[in-house]
Amino acid sequence: GQAMLEVLASRMSTADIRAAGTQRAVDAGETVRCGTETIDIEAIDTIDFSDFDVVLSALPADAAHQWVPKAVAAGCLVVDNSAAFRAHADVPLVVPEVNGVCLAEQPKLVANPNCSTIQLCMALKPLYDQVGIERVNVATYQSVSGAGHAGMASLAAQTTDVLNGCGVTPDHFEAPIAFNVIPKIDGLNDNGYTREEMKLHDETQKIFEDERLLVNATAVRVPVFHGHAEAVHCECAGPLHPEDAKNLFKSMPGVALVEDSACLTPVTHASEDDRVWISRVRADITHPHGLNFWVVADNILKGAALNAVQIVEKWHYYQSHGVT
């Protein structure tokens, strides 16, 4: 939510912005920052949603189920960042550079995809449009900021303990995260995949409107504070030379390509950067139409807050100009 306010301050500085939260936050006198402005938090159950044009929801899924329909019923455009409505057939799941044209229909509720899904779809879009994609194998390397403030605090505290020679007891994560990797994000489904891994499969299919596009994912939590990385193996529907793929990536809005010899990492390139970064583009030596590449992005910005604000911008563009 704080990141959304920061993006709004930089991109919609003239907007009249208010912040809603729990009564506990109000009683504690909590505030949020929006650019240079300090905003008092209002109790969400006292908000008259009919006063607003747009609601950006950073609520947990259970709270989103309660409050988002009320905002929609009041006539607001609601962009929800939780998983509450992503799978609903009548709720568009949008990455503006990929399928933003669906906002021309002026839906009142739009779901913001999962952070790891957003950067994957940004990378896949130009390849999909050029030759088609049959299957994607992806291993994610996801930072602790994806687990919120508690995840970041856990990494910081455990790192200090390890460096001071103290033992580490898992707290927010089910295993130590400092100097470790955890091959399990969110709970397990009956098929053995985690919910995070199935989001990559299900959400990618929905965004591309293609149930034949298969995504086989392994999601891993790594001891990095900000930025998600993905190792992607893409099985295209036809031949595509790596140099041609690089040119496609260069032409994709919101994507930055760096030389394969560069050391592309979340810390050096993606931190506090709006773009999705790609490197290590190469032919798969085991598949005739396979491409391998490395993708990094700031999961809090393009993976969440920035994408939500871009949805609002695209929605209002279509409201003013229609389909182009």
Secondary structure in CASP SS format (residue, H / E / C, confidence):
PFRMAT SS
TARGET T0000
AUTHOR 0000-0000-0000
METHOD secondary structure of the structure
MODEL  1
G C 1.00
Q H 1.00
A H 1.00
M H 1.00
L H 1.00
E H 1.00
V H 1.00
L H 1.00
A H 1.00
S H 1.00
R H 1.00
M C 1.00
S C 1.00
T C 1.00
A C 1.00
D C 1.00
I C 1.00
R C 1.00
A E 1.00
A E 1.00
G E 1.00
T C 1.00
Q H 1.00
R H 1.00
A H 1.00
V H 1.00
D H 1.00
A C 1.00
G C 1.00
E C 1.00
T E 1.00
V E 1.00
R E 1.00
C E 1.00
G C 1.00
T C 1.00
E E 1.00
T E 1.00
I E 1.00
D E 1.00
I E 1.00
E E 1.00
A E 1.00
I H 1.00
D H 1.00
T H 1.00
I C 1.00
D C 1.00
F H 1.00
S H 1.00
D H 1.00
F C 1.00
D C 1.00
V E 1.00
V E 1.00
L E 1.00
S E 1.00
A C 1.00
L C 1.00
P C 1.00
A H 1.00
D H 1.00
A H 1.00
A H 1.00
H H 1.00
Q H 1.00
W H 1.00
V H 1.00
P H 1.00
K H 1.00
A H 1.00
V H 1.00
A H 1.00
A C 1.00
G C 1.00
C C 1.00
L E 1.00
V E 1.00
V E 1.00
D E 1.00
N C 1.00
S C 1.00
A C 1.00
A C 1.00
F C 1.00
R C 1.00
A C 1.00
H C 1.00
A C 1.00
D C 1.00
V C 1.00
P C 1.00
L E 1.00
V C 1.00
V C 1.00
P H 1.00
E H 1.00
V H 1.00
N H 1.00
G H 1.00
V H 1.00
C H 1.00
L H 1.00
A H 1.00
E H 1.00
Q C 1.00
P C 1.00
K C 1.00
L E 1.00
V E 1.00
A E 1.00
N C 1.00
P C 1.00
N C 1.00
C H 1.00
S H 1.00
T H 1.00
I H 1.00
Q H 1.00
L H 1.00
C H 1.00
M H 1.00
A H 1.00
L H 1.00
K H 1.00
P H 1.00
L H 1.00
Y H 1.00
D H 1.00
Q H 1.00
V H 1.00
G C 1.00
I E 1.00
E E 1.00
R E 1.00
V E 1.00
N E 1.00
V E 1.00
A E 1.00
T E 1.00
Y E 1.00
Q E 1.00
S C 1.00
V H 1.00
S H 1.00
G H 1.00
A H 1.00
G H 1.00
H H 1.00
A H 1.00
G H 1.00
M H 1.00
A H 1.00
S H 1.00
L H 1.00
A H 1.00
A H 1.00
Q H 1.00
T H 1.00
T H 1.00
D H 1.00
V H 1.00
L H 1.00
N C 1.00
G C 1.00
C C 1.00
G C 1.00
V C 1.00
T C 1.00
P C 1.00
D C 1.00
H C 1.00
F C 1.00
E C 1.00
A C 1.00
P C 1.00
I C 1.00
A C 1.00
F C 1.00
N C 1.00
V C 1.00
I E 1.00
P C 1.00
K C 1.00
I C 1.00
D C 1.00
G C 1.00
L E 1.00
N C 1.00
D C 1.00
N C 1.00
G C 1.00
Y C 1.00
T E 1.00
R H 1.00
E H 1.00
E H 1.00
M H 1.00
K H 1.00
L H 1.00
H H 1.00
D H 1.00
E H 1.00
T H 1.00
Q H 1.00
K H 1.00
I H 1.00
F H 1.00
E C 1.00
D C 1.00
E C 1.00
R C 1.00
L C 1.00
L E 1.00
V E 1.00
N E 1.00
A E 1.00
T E 1.00
A E 1.00
V E 1.00
R E 1.00
V C 1.00
P C 1.00
V C 1.00
F C 1.00
H C 1.00
G C 1.00
H E 1.00
A E 1.00
E E 1.00
A E 1.00
V E 1.00
H E 1.00
C E 1.00
E E 1.00
C E 1.00
A C 1.00
G C 1.00
P C 1.00
L C 1.00
H C 1.00
P H 1.00
E H 1.00
D H 1.00
A H 1.00
K H 1.00
N H 1.00
L H 1.00
F H 1.00
K H 1.00
S H 1.00
M C 1.00
P C 1.00
G C 1.00
V E 1.00
A E 1.00
L E 1.00
V C 1.00
E C 1.00
D C 1.00
S C 1.00
A C 1.00
C C 1.00
L C 1.00
T C 1.00
P H 1.00
V H 1.00
T H 1.00
H H 1.00
A H 1.00
S C 1.00
E C 1.00
D C 1.00
D C 1.00
R C 1.00
V E 1.00
W E 1.00
I E 1.00
S E 1.00
R E 1.00
V E 1.00
R E 1.00
A E 1.00
D C 1.00
I C 1.00
T C 1.00
H C 1.00
P C 1.00
H C 1.00
G E 1.00
L E 1.00
N E 1.00
F E 1.00
W E 1.00
V E 1.00
V E 1.00
A E 1.00
D C 1.00
N C 1.00
I C 1.00
L H 1.00
K H 1.00
G H 1.00
A H 1.00
A H 1.00
L H 1.00
N H 1.00
A H 1.00
V H 1.00
Q H 1.00
I H 1.00
V H 1.00
E H 1.00
K H 1.00
W H 1.00
H H 1.00
Y H 1.00
Y H 1.00
Q H 1.00
S H 1.00
H H 1.00
G C 1.00
V C 1.00
T C 1.00
END
